[in-house]
Amino acid sequence: MTDNDFRIEDRKEREARRPNYPLRRVKFLLAVVGLVASVTLMLTWHGGSLVGALVVEGVYLATALWLVVRFASRDDGMEEDSDA
């Protein structure tokens, strides 16, 4: 293979690995809407249904945890030690 062949293959691999940004935005929007809606329901809940309250709290916890994991720093363990 020539050097140009490697460049063509690398470009094809990069194009295949491109993240789906519109899908990410939609999932993030749904998580934020779910979080805000569940917090609003949780703070204003006056119903007598324990099952409904647990569902609302479950949605709140699931969306909050998903957002925390989504935006947590991605440390791969490869820290650069400038002192060493």
Distance bins in CASP14 RR format, pairs under 12 A and 6 or more apart:
PFRMAT RR
TARGET T0000
AUTHOR 0000-0000-0000
RMODE 2
METHOD distances of the structure
MODEL  1
1 7 0 0 0 0 0 1 0 0 0 0 0
1 8 0 0 0 0 1 0 0 0 0 0 0
1 9 0 0 0 0 1 0 0 0 0 0 0
1 10 0 0 0 0 0 1 0 0 0 0 0
2 8 0 0 0 0 1 0 0 0 0 0 0
2 9 0 0 0 0 0 1 0 0 0 0 0
3 9 0 0 0 0 0 1 0 0 0 0 0
3 10 0 0 0 0 0 1 0 0 0 0 0
4 10 0 0 0 0 0 1 0 0 0 0 0
4 11 0 0 0 0 0 1 0 0 0 0 0
5 11 0 0 0 0 0 1 0 0 0 0 0
5 12 0 0 0 0 0 1 0 0 0 0 0
6 12 0 0 0 0 0 1 0 0 0 0 0
6 13 0 0 0 0 0 1 0 0 0 0 0
7 13 0 0 0 0 0 1 0 0 0 0 0
7 14 0 0 0 0 0 1 0 0 0 0 0
8 14 0 0 0 0 0 1 0 0 0 0 0
8 15 0 0 0 0 0 1 0 0 0 0 0
9 15 0 0 0 0 0 1 0 0 0 0 0
9 16 0 0 0 0 0 1 0 0 0 0 0
10 16 0 0 0 0 0 1 0 0 0 0 0
10 17 0 0 0 0 0 1 0 0 0 0 0
11 17 0 0 0 0 0 1 0 0 0 0 0
11 18 0 0 0 0 0 1 0 0 0 0 0
12 18 0 0 0 0 0 1 0 0 0 0 0
18 24 0 0 0 0 0 1 0 0 0 0 0
19 25 0 0 0 0 0 1 0 0 0 0 0
19 27 0 0 0 0 0 1 0 0 0 0 0
20 26 0 0 0 0 1 0 0 0 0 0 0
20 27 0 0 0 0 1 0 0 0 0 0 0
21 27 0 0 0 0 0 1 0 0 0 0 0
21 28 0 0 0 0 0 1 0 0 0 0 0
22 28 0 0 0 0 0 1 0 0 0 0 0
22 29 0 0 0 0 0 1 0 0 0 0 0
23 29 0 0 0 0 0 1 0 0 0 0 0
23 30 0 0 0 0 0 1 0 0 0 0 0
24 30 0 0 0 0 0 1 0 0 0 0 0
24 31 0 0 0 0 0 1 0 0 0 0 0
24 70 0 0 0 0 1 0 0 0 0 0 0
25 31 0 0 0 0 0 1 0 0 0 0 0
25 32 0 0 0 0 0 1 0 0 0 0 0
25 70 0 0 0 0 0 1 0 0 0 0 0
26 32 0 0 0 0 0 1 0 0 0 0 0
26 33 0 0 0 0 0 1 0 0 0 0 0
27 33 0 0 0 0 0 1 0 0 0 0 0
27 34 0 0 0 0 0 1 0 0 0 0 0
27 63 0 0 0 0 0 1 0 0 0 0 0
27 66 0 0 0 0 1 0 0 0 0 0 0
27 67 0 0 0 0 0 1 0 0 0 0 0
27 70 0 0 0 0 1 0 0 0 0 0 0
28 34 0 0 0 0 0 1 0 0 0 0 0
28 35 0 0 0 0 0 1 0 0 0 0 0
28 63 0 0 0 0 0 1 0 0 0 0 0
28 66 0 0 0 0 1 0 0 0 0 0 0
28 67 0 0 0 0 1 0 0 0 0 0 0
28 70 1 0 0 1 0 0 0 0 0 0 0
28 71 0 0 0 0 1 0 0 0 0 0 0
29 35 0 0 0 0 0 1 0 0 0 0 0
29 36 0 0 0 0 0 1 0 0 0 0 0
29 63 0 0 0 0 0 1 0 0 0 0 0
29 67 0 0 0 0 0 1 0 0 0 0 0
30 36 0 0 0 0 0 1 0 0 0 0 0
30 37 0 0 0 0 0 1 0 0 0 0 0
30 59 0 0 0 0 0 1 0 0 0 0 0
30 62 0 0 0 0 0 1 0 0 0 0 0
30 63 0 0 0 0 1 0 0 0 0 0 0
30 66 0 0 0 0 1 0 0 0 0 0 0
30 67 0 0 0 0 0 1 0 0 0 0 0
30 70 0 0 0 0 0 1 0 0 0 0 0
31 37 0 0 0 0 0 1 0 0 0 0 0
31 38 0 0 0 0 0 1 0 0 0 0 0
31 59 0 0 0 0 0 1 0 0 0 0 0
31 60 0 0 0 0 0 1 0 0 0 0 0
31 62 0 0 0 0 1 0 0 0 0 0 0
31 63 1 0 1 0 0 0 0 0 0 0 0
31 64 0 0 0 0 1 0 0 0 0 0 0
31 65 0 0 0 0 1 0 0 0 0 0 0
31 66 1 0 1 0 0 0 0 0 0 0 0
31 67 1 0 1 0 0 0 0 0 0 0 0
31 68 0 0 0 0 0 1 0 0 0 0 0
31 69 0 0 0 0 0 1 0 0 0 0 0
31 70 1 0 0 1 0 0 0 0 0 0 0
31 71 0 0 0 0 0 1 0 0 0 0 0
32 38 0 0 0 0 0 1 0 0 0 0 0
32 39 0 0 0 0 0 1 0 0 0 0 0
32 63 1 0 0 1 0 0 0 0 0 0 0
32 64 0 0 0 0 0 1 0 0 0 0 0
32 66 0 0 0 0 0 1 0 0 0 0 0
32 67 1 0 0 1 0 0 0 0 0 0 0
32 70 0 0 0 0 0 1 0 0 0 0 0
32 71 0 0 0 0 0 1 0 0 0 0 0
33 39 0 0 0 0 0 1 0 0 0 0 0
33 40 0 0 0 0 0 1 0 0 0 0 0
33 59 0 0 0 0 0 1 0 0 0 0 0
33 63 0 0 0 0 1 0 0 0 0 0 0
33 67 0 0 0 0 0 1 0 0 0 0 0
34 40 0 0 0 0 1 0 0 0 0 0 0
34 41 0 0 0 0 1 0 0 0 0 0 0
34 42 0 0 0 0 0 1 0 0 0 0 0
34 56 0 0 0 0 0 1 0 0 0 0 0
34 58 0 0 0 0 0 1 0 0 0 0 0
34 59 1 0 0 1 0 0 0 0 0 0 0
34 60 0 0 0 0 1 0 0 0 0 0 0
34 61 0 0 0 0 0 1 0 0 0 0 0
34 62 0 0 0 0 1 0 0 0 0 0 0
34 63 1 0 1 0 0 0 0 0 0 0 0
34 64 0 0 0 0 1 0 0 0 0 0 0
34 66 0 0 0 0 1 0 0 0 0 0 0
34 67 0 0 0 0 1 0 0 0 0 0 0
35 41 0 0 0 0 0 1 0 0 0 0 0
35 42 0 0 0 0 0 1 0 0 0 0 0
35 56 0 0 0 0 0 1 0 0 0 0 0
35 58 0 0 0 0 0 1 0 0 0 0 0
35 59 0 0 0 0 1 0 0 0 0 0 0
35 60 1 0 0 1 0 0 0 0 0 0 0
35 61 0 0 0 0 1 0 0 0 0 0 0
35 62 0 0 0 0 1 0 0 0 0 0 0
35 63 1 0 1 0 0 0 0 0 0 0 0
35 64 1 0 1 0 0 0 0 0 0 0 0
35 65 0 0 0 0 0 1 0 0 0 0 0
35 66 0 0 0 0 1 0 0 0 0 0 0
35 67 1 0 0 1 0 0 0 0 0 0 0
35 68 0 0 0 0 0 1 0 0 0 0 0
35 70 0 0 0 0 0 1 0 0 0 0 0
36 42 0 0 0 0 0 1 0 0 0 0 0
36 43 0 0 0 0 0 1 0 0 0 0 0
36 59 0 0 0 0 0 1 0 0 0 0 0
36 60 0 0 0 0 1 0 0 0 0 0 0
36 63 0 0 0 0 1 0 0 0 0 0 0
36 64 0 0 0 0 0 1 0 0 0 0 0
36 67 0 0 0 0 0 1 0 0 0 0 0
37 43 0 0 0 0 0 1 0 0 0 0 0
37 44 0 0 0 0 0 1 0 0 0 0 0
37 55 0 0 0 0 0 1 0 0 0 0 0
37 56 0 0 0 0 1 0 0 0 0 0 0
37 59 1 0 0 1 0 0 0 0 0 0 0
37 60 0 0 0 0 1 0 0 0 0 0 0
37 63 0 0 0 0 1 0 0 0 0 0 0
38 44 0 0 0 0 0 1 0 0 0 0 0
38 45 0 0 0 0 0 1 0 0 0 0 0
38 52 0 0 0 0 0 1 0 0 0 0 0
38 53 0 0 0 0 0 1 0 0 0 0 0
38 54 0 0 0 0 0 1 0 0 0 0 0
38 55 0 0 0 0 1 0 0 0 0 0 0
38 56 1 0 1 0 0 0 0 0 0 0 0
38 57 1 0 0 1 0 0 0 0 0 0 0
38 58 1 0 0 1 0 0 0 0 0 0 0
38 59 1 0 1 0 0 0 0 0 0 0 0
38 60 1 1 0 0 0 0 0 0 0 0 0
38 61 0 0 0 0 1 0 0 0 0 0 0
38 62 0 0 0 0 1 0 0 0 0 0 0
38 63 1 0 0 1 0 0 0 0 0 0 0
38 64 0 0 0 0 1 0 0 0 0 0 0
38 67 0 0 0 0 0 1 0 0 0 0 0
39 45 0 0 0 0 0 1 0 0 0 0 0
39 56 0 0 0 0 1 0 0 0 0 0 0
39 57 0 0 0 0 0 1 0 0 0 0 0
39 58 0 0 0 0 0 1 0 0 0 0 0
39 59 0 0 0 0 1 0 0 0 0 0 0
39 60 1 0 0 1 0 0 0 0 0 0 0
39 61 0 0 0 0 0 1 0 0 0 0 0
39 63 0 0 0 0 1 0 0 0 0 0 0
39 64 0 0 0 0 1 0 0 0 0 0 0
40 56 0 0 0 0 1 0 0 0 0 0 0
40 59 0 0 0 0 0 1 0 0 0 0 0
40 60 0 0 0 0 1 0 0 0 0 0 0
41 47 0 0 0 0 0 1 0 0 0 0 0
41 49 0 0 0 0 0 1 0 0 0 0 0
41 52 0 0 0 0 1 0 0 0 0 0 0
41 53 0 0 0 0 1 0 0 0 0 0 0
41 54 0 0 0 0 0 1 0 0 0 0 0
41 55 0 0 0 0 1 0 0 0 0 0 0
41 56 1 0 1 0 0 0 0 0 0 0 0
41 57 0 0 0 0 1 0 0 0 0 0 0
41 58 0 0 0 0 0 1 0 0 0 0 0
41 59 0 0 0 0 1 0 0 0 0 0 0
41 60 0 0 0 0 1 0 0 0 0 0 0
42 52 0 0 0 0 0 1 0 0 0 0 0
42 53 1 0 0 1 0 0 0 0 0 0 0
42 54 0 0 0 0 0 1 0 0 0 0 0
42 55 0 0 0 0 0 1 0 0 0 0 0
42 56 1 0 1 0 0 0 0 0 0 0 0
42 57 1 0 0 1 0 0 0 0 0 0 0
42 58 0 0 0 0 1 0 0 0 0 0 0
42 59 0 0 0 0 1 0 0 0 0 0 0
42 60 1 0 1 0 0 0 0 0 0 0 0
42 61 0 0 0 0 0 1 0 0 0 0 0
42 63 0 0 0 0 0 1 0 0 0 0 0
42 64 0 0 0 0 0 1 0 0 0 0 0
43 53 0 0 0 0 0 1 0 0 0 0 0
43 56 0 0 0 0 0 1 0 0 0 0 0
43 57 0 0 0 0 0 1 0 0 0 0 0
43 60 0 0 0 0 0 1 0 0 0 0 0
44 53 0 0 0 0 0 1 0 0 0 0 0
44 56 0 0 0 0 0 1 0 0 0 0 0
45 52 0 0 0 0 1 0 0 0 0 0 0
45 53 1 0 1 0 0 0 0 0 0 0 0
45 54 0 0 0 0 0 1 0 0 0 0 0
45 55 0 0 0 0 0 1 0 0 0 0 0
45 56 1 0 0 1 0 0 0 0 0 0 0
45 57 0 0 0 0 1 0 0 0 0 0 0
45 60 0 0 0 0 0 1 0 0 0 0 0
46 52 0 0 0 0 0 1 0 0 0 0 0
46 53 0 0 0 0 0 1 0 0 0 0 0
47 53 1 0 0 1 0 0 0 0 0 0 0
47 56 0 0 0 0 0 1 0 0 0 0 0
48 54 0 0 0 0 0 1 0 0 0 0 0
49 55 0 0 0 0 1 0 0 0 0 0 0
49 56 0 0 0 0 1 0 0 0 0 0 0
50 56 0 0 0 0 0 1 0 0 0 0 0
50 57 0 0 0 0 0 1 0 0 0 0 0
51 57 0 0 0 0 0 1 0 0 0 0 0
51 58 0 0 0 0 0 1 0 0 0 0 0
52 58 0 0 0 0 1 0 0 0 0 0 0
52 59 0 0 0 0 0 1 0 0 0 0 0
52 60 0 0 0 0 0 1 0 0 0 0 0
53 59 0 0 0 0 0 1 0 0 0 0 0
53 60 0 0 0 0 0 1 0 0 0 0 0
54 60 0 0 0 0 0 1 0 0 0 0 0
54 61 0 0 0 0 0 1 0 0 0 0 0
55 61 0 0 0 0 0 1 0 0 0 0 0
55 62 0 0 0 0 0 1 0 0 0 0 0
56 62 0 0 0 0 0 1 0 0 0 0 0
56 63 0 0 0 0 0 1 0 0 0 0 0
57 63 0 0 0 0 0 1 0 0 0 0 0
57 64 0 0 0 0 0 1 0 0 0 0 0
58 64 0 0 0 0 1 0 0 0 0 0 0
58 65 0 0 0 0 1 0 0 0 0 0 0
58 66 0 0 0 0 0 1 0 0 0 0 0
59 65 0 0 0 0 0 1 0 0 0 0 0
59 66 0 0 0 0 0 1 0 0 0 0 0
60 66 0 0 0 0 0 1 0 0 0 0 0
60 67 0 0 0 0 0 1 0 0 0 0 0
61 67 0 0 0 0 0 1 0 0 0 0 0
61 68 0 0 0 0 0 1 0 0 0 0 0
62 68 0 0 0 0 0 1 0 0 0 0 0
62 69 0 0 0 0 0 1 0 0 0 0 0
63 69 0 0 0 0 0 1 0 0 0 0 0
63 70 0 0 0 0 0 1 0 0 0 0 0
64 70 0 0 0 0 0 1 0 0 0 0 0
64 71 0 0 0 0 0 1 0 0 0 0 0
65 71 0 0 0 0 0 1 0 0 0 0 0
65 72 0 0 0 0 0 1 0 0 0 0 0
66 72 0 0 0 0 0 1 0 0 0 0 0
73 79 0 0 0 0 0 1 0 0 0 0 0
END
